[in-house]
Amino acid sequence: MNIAGNVRRIREAIDEAALRAGAPGDITLVAATKTIAPERIQEAITAGITDCGENRVQEMLQKLPLGAYEGARLHFIGHLQSNKVKQVVGAASLIQSVDSKRLVSLIGARARALGIVQDVLIEINIGGEASKSGVSPDRVEELLGLCAAESGIFVKGLMAIPPIADENNGNRLYFEQMYKLFVDISTKKYDNIKMEILSMGMSADYEEAIFAGANMIRIGSAIFGPRLVI
């Protein structure tokens, strides 16, 4: 598996997609590193990856002392359980999966105890899937109101994982809905909130997501190959 070659090809595809969308500019590529060994993560960082995303707290904690993410920013992109908040706040530069009032309160309290402000994204369940985490679009403003009053947290944008598409461009509608929500929130004034990041799109649909307005994508298998099942 030529990780450097994969990173190069993906960056070229990102640039082409942004150009076709008429929105060339910085698009952050987050390498999704679930089940990926530290040495392979370091190979990706050497190839130019600047941001890594972990899904599981325990795996993140095992890799951190091994220097797996050195040279890159660490994101937490998986479902965050309330009893794991203390281990993630401060360790991750960005928590992408905040979706409840309880998480907002716990993250804010932990950040204040550490004397930091924790950057987060609000995860949206854009497909309304019962099996997925995320706040429903019609409840997001209620959650943002709580974030605005919670010191220790700064909301930098939105994240979504749409349903698995059965055909090409099958998620376009969901991506477009996310972009509209992102823009709508951007027009409103909240404390501790600034819509800078729209994180959506993975290995199978990142070009489609960019075309719809994503400026952060999360790529795993297209960089590292098929993921191990553990």
C-alpha positions in Angstrom: 0.0 0.0 0.0 1.6 3.2 -1.2 0.3 5.7 1.4 2.3 8.6 0.0 0.9 8.0 -3.5 -2.6 7.7 -2.2 -2.3 11.0 -0.3 -0.9 12.7 -3.4 -3.8 11.4 -5.6 -6.4 12.4 -3.1 -5.0 15.9 -2.8 -5.1 16.2 -6.6 -8.7 15.0 -6.6 -9.6 17.5 -3.8 -8.1 20.4 -5.8 -10.0 19.3 -9.0 -13.3 18.9 -7.1 -12.9 22.3 -5.5 -12.1 23.9 -8.9 -15.2 22.3 -10.5 -17.3 23.6 -7.6 -16.0 27.1 -8.2 -14.7 27.2 -4.7 -10.9 26.7 -4.8 -9.3 27.2 -1.4 -8.2 25.3 1.6 -9.9 22.0 2.2 -8.7 20.1 5.2 -7.9 16.4 4.7 -8.4 14.5 7.9 -6.9 11.0 7.8 -9.2 8.6 9.6 -6.9 6.3 11.5 -9.2 3.8 13.2 -7.3 0.4 13.4 -4.2 1.9 11.7 -0.9 1.2 13.3 1.2 4.2 14.5 4.0 3.6 12.0 1.5 3.8 9.1 0.0 6.9 10.6 3.5 8.4 10.7 4.0 7.4 7.1 0.9 9.4 6.1 2.1 12.4 8.2 5.4 12.3 6.4 3.5 12.3 3.1 1.8 15.6 4.1 -1.2 14.7 6.3 -1.7 17.5 8.8 -4.8 16.2 10.6 -5.6 12.7 12.0 -9.0 11.5 13.3 -9.6 8.7 15.7 -13.0 7.1 16.4 -12.3 5.2 19.6 -11.0 6.7 22.9 -9.2 3.6 24.0 -7.4 3.3 20.7 -6.4 7.0 20.8 -5.0 6.6 24.3 -3.0 3.6 23.2 -1.5 5.4 20.2 -0.7 8.7 21.9 2.3 7.6 24.0 3.7 5.8 20.9 3.9 9.1 19.0 1.4 8.1 16.4 0.1 11.6 15.7 3.3 13.6 16.1 3.4 16.3 13.5 -0.3 16.4 13.0 -3.4 17.8 14.8 -5.6 15.1 16.4 -9.3 15.1 16.0 -11.8 12.9 17.7 -14.4 11.9 15.1 -16.3 9.0 16.7 -19.2 8.8 19.1 -18.1 10.2 22.4 -19.5 8.6 25.5 -20.0 10.9 28.5 -17.7 8.8 30.7 -14.8 9.3 28.2 -15.0 13.1 28.0 -12.2 13.7 30.5 -9.8 11.6 28.4 -10.5 13.4 25.1 -10.8 17.1 26.1 -7.4 18.7 25.7 -6.0 15.6 24.0 -7.9 16.3 20.8 -7.6 19.7 19.1 -11.1 19.3 17.7 -14.0 17.1 18.9 -16.2 16.6 15.8 -19.0 14.6 17.4 -20.8 16.8 20.0 -24.5 16.0 19.8 -26.2 16.5 23.2 -26.7 18.9 26.0 -24.9 16.5 28.4 -21.8 16.4 26.2 -21.7 20.2 25.9 -21.9 20.6 29.7 -19.3 17.9 30.4 -16.8 19.1 27.8 -17.2 22.7 29.0 -16.6 21.7 32.6 -13.6 19.6 31.8 -12.1 22.4 29.6 -12.5 24.9 32.4 -10.8 22.6 34.8 -7.9 22.4 32.5 -7.8 26.1 31.8 -8.5 25.7 28.1 -11.1 26.3 25.5 -12.1 23.1 23.6 -12.9 23.5 19.9 -15.8 21.3 18.8 -18.1 20.6 15.9 -21.8 19.8 16.3 -22.7 16.5 14.7 -25.9 16.5 12.7 -27.9 13.3 12.0 -28.9 14.6 8.6 -30.4 11.3 7.5 -32.5 10.9 10.6 -31.1 7.4 11.1 -31.9 5.8 14.4 -28.6 3.8 14.3 -26.5 7.0 14.1 -25.6 9.6 16.6 -26.1 13.3 16.0 -28.6 16.0 16.8 -31.6 16.4 14.4 -31.5 19.5 12.2 -34.6 20.9 13.9 -32.9 20.7 17.3 -29.5 22.1 16.4 -30.3 25.7 17.3 -31.5 24.7 20.8 -28.1 22.9 21.3 -26.2 25.9 19.9 -28.0 28.1 22.4 -26.6 26.0 25.2 -23.1 26.1 23.6 -23.2 29.9 23.5 -23.7 30.0 27.3 -21.1 27.4 28.0 -17.6 28.7 28.7 -14.8 26.3 27.8 -16.3 25.4 24.5 -16.0 27.0 21.1 -18.1 25.7 18.2 -16.3 25.9 14.9 -18.9 24.3 12.7 -20.8 21.2 11.8 -20.2 17.6 11.0 -22.3 14.9 9.4 -22.2 11.3 8.3 -25.0 10.8 5.8 -26.7 7.4 5.0 -24.7 5.0 2.8 -25.6 5.8 -0.8 -26.6 3.0 -3.2 -25.6 5.0 -6.3 -23.2 7.7 -7.4 -24.2 11.2 -6.1 -26.7 9.5 -3.8 -25.8 11.8 -0.9 -26.0 15.0 -2.8 -29.3 16.0 -1.2 -28.0 15.4 2.3 -24.8 17.3 1.6 -26.8 20.2 0.2 -29.1 20.2 3.2 -26.0 20.4 5.5 -24.6 23.3 3.5 -27.8 25.2 3.8 -27.9 24.6 7.6 -24.3 25.7 7.8 -25.0 28.9 5.9 -28.2 29.6 7.9 -26.4 29.3 11.2 -23.6 31.5 9.9 -26.0 34.4 9.6 -26.9 34.3 13.2 -24.9 35.7 16.1 -24.0 33.5 19.0 -21.3 33.7 21.7 -18.6 31.0 21.4 -19.8 30.0 17.9 -18.4 30.7 14.5 -19.2 28.6 11.5 -15.8 28.0 9.9 -15.8 24.2 9.3 -18.2 22.0 7.4 -16.9 18.4 7.9 -18.6 15.9 5.6 -17.5 13.4 3.0 -15.5 10.2 3.3 -13.6 7.9 0.9 -16.6 7.1 -1.3 -18.1 10.5 -1.6 -15.7 13.2 -0.7 -15.7 14.8 -4.1 -19.5 15.1 -4.0 -19.2 16.6 -0.5 -16.7 19.2 -1.7 -19.0 20.1 -4.6 -21.8 20.8 -2.1 -19.6 23.0 0.1 -17.6 20.8 2.5 -14.2 22.3 3.6 -13.1 19.3 5.7 -13.3 15.7 4.6 -12.4 12.5 6.5 -10.6 9.8 4.5 -9.5 6.4 5.8 -9.5 3.5 3.3 -8.6 5.6 0.3 -5.3 6.5 2.2 -4.6 3.3 4.1 -6.5 0.6 2.2 -9.3 -1.6 3.6 -9.7 -1.2 7.4 -9.0 -4.2 9.7 -12.1 -5.5 11.5 -11.5 -5.6 15.2 
